[in-house]
Amino acid sequence: MTNEFVEALLMQKSELQTIYRQALVPDEIYKATFLVNNTKRFTYHNRNYRFICCNGNPPKTISPPQEEQELLESENFFARKFASEN
């Protein structure tokens, strides 16, 4: 997020609070909704940068060393379901 985007978002704070007061997951949708509704002003890239190992099945737990190495070599920033070292 750029400074310009954050400033624009903060200028809409009271409107966003009114809209999302009753939402189930407002923290996950308000920034994305604001961005998509303002595409003439801001540019966004539709890429989530999430690393998921699923191969058509439910996501599997990322365990060392193969999946961890795949994650490090990918362009992804986020991952979930890591194996515990215990």
HELIX and SHEET records of a PDB file:
HELIX    1   1 ASN A    3  MET A   11  1                                   9    
HELIX    2   2 LYS A   13  TYR A   20  1                                   8    
HELIX    3   3 PRO A   26  ASN A   37  1                                  12    
HELIX    4   4 GLN A   66  GLU A   73  1                                   8    
SHEET    1   A 2 ARG A  50  PHE A  51  0                                        
SHEET    2   A 2 PHE A  78  ALA A  79  1                                        
END                                                                             
